[in-house]
Amino acid sequence: MTRRKTNGLIAAPFTPMHADGALNLEAIDGYAGWLHGNGVVGAFICGTTGEGTSLTLEERRQVAARWVAVAPSGLRVIVHVGGNSLADCRALTAHAASLGADSVACMAPFFFKIRNVAELVEWCAEVASAAPQLPFYYYHIPSMTGASVPVAEFLAAAANRIPNLVGVKYTFEDLEDYARCLRFADGRYDVLFGRDELLLSALSLGARGAVGSTYNFAAPQYRRLIDAFSRGDQRMAAVLQAQAVQMIDDCVKSGAHPIAAFKWLMSRVGLDCGPTRLPLMTITAVQAKALAAKLDALKDFSWNSREAVATRAST
């Protein structure tokens, strides 16, 4: 199994929906080009941001098929297949392989919870074996799954048990464990960082790739941050990170669920993804108006743009 390292930003797309909550698959066509045009290198679909576990199995298949079919060259498609049913996870994995997806990722089950590293390895091994030639990522998000195991220990236990394991989507704040994952087996695995508000800290530890919700609408801001860090301008990198944290904080404190606030923000920057699906309540007009005022107060913030898409398409 060839293990390649990600360099750059992978967005975790929202699942576009019509006003009645039905899938809006047609919107994915422009969405894929939108991300690519704004410098994003991949799409991590049907994850937390994409409300994947609120979709039916058939809806998840449809979303995956559309993304793989329309993704432009240079935009990787990673299909999240996690859930509580092992059979469903395996079915989604096999389906992603049949589509020609770049890779799959799977979180731990979140009702009957993983208790230790051994159980997590067995779960991931069963899912990954449904498509043994397809690269597999473990999606670490203990805030949602309760699987609070040291991921570096998981890698050590899984290295010989899951041949197609290529990396981790690490969505947690334990930077010491994250650093151990980066160093494990001389940097063997692609350890994608998943906390947008801590990207600069992760870069300082050696991160090269990241997955995040806010890269959907603010990728240029984070690309500026990465460029500043790369050229050694720590002051500017810190300023750009602080701006991103303020934007995220405004959304989190809007009164709406953060995913609902972020999804609304997509329409504000030019790509309407529709409402959220219950149990997530769609942002209200009052909440949106107040949030818009706060976001308008941000100075020198770089949002995704249609101009970037047009420029990239013409080159």
CORKA-V839852 format. One line per field, one symbol per residue. ss: DSSP state (~ for helix, > for strand, _ for the rest). psi: psi as a letter, one per 30 degrees, with the letter a starting at -180 (. if undefined). A space follows every 10 residues. Layout:
# CORKA-V839852
ss: ???
psi: ???
This chain:
# CORKA-V839852
ss: _______>>> >_____>___ __>___~~~~ ~~~~~~~___ _>>>>_____ _~~~__~~~~ ~~~~~~~~~~ _____>>>>> _____~~~~~ ~~~~~~~~~_ __>>>>>___ ______~~~~ ~~~~~~~~~~ ~___>>>>>> _~~~~_____ ~~~~~~~~__ ____>>>>>> ____~~~~~~ ~~~~~~___> >>>__~~~~~ ~~~~~___>> >>__~~~~~~ ~~~~~~~~~~ ___~~~~~~~ ~~~~~~~~~~ ~~_____~~~ ~~~~~~~~~_ __________ ____~~~~~~ ~~~~~~____ _____~~~~~ ~~~__
psi: jkjkkkjakk kjlljkllfg flkieffeee eeeeeefggk flkjlgaeeg hefflleeee eeeeeeeeef klkfjkjkjk glafjeeeee eeeeeeeffg lelllklllg djkkfleeee eeeeeeeeff iffkkkkkjj iffefgiikk eeeeeeffef fjegkfakjj ilgifeeeee eefkhhhelj jkkgjefgee eeeffgkflk kleffefgee eeeeeeeeee ggieeeeeee eeeeeeeeee eegfflkeee eeeefeeegg jkgallkkgk kkkleeeeee eeeeeffkkh kjlllfeeee eeff.
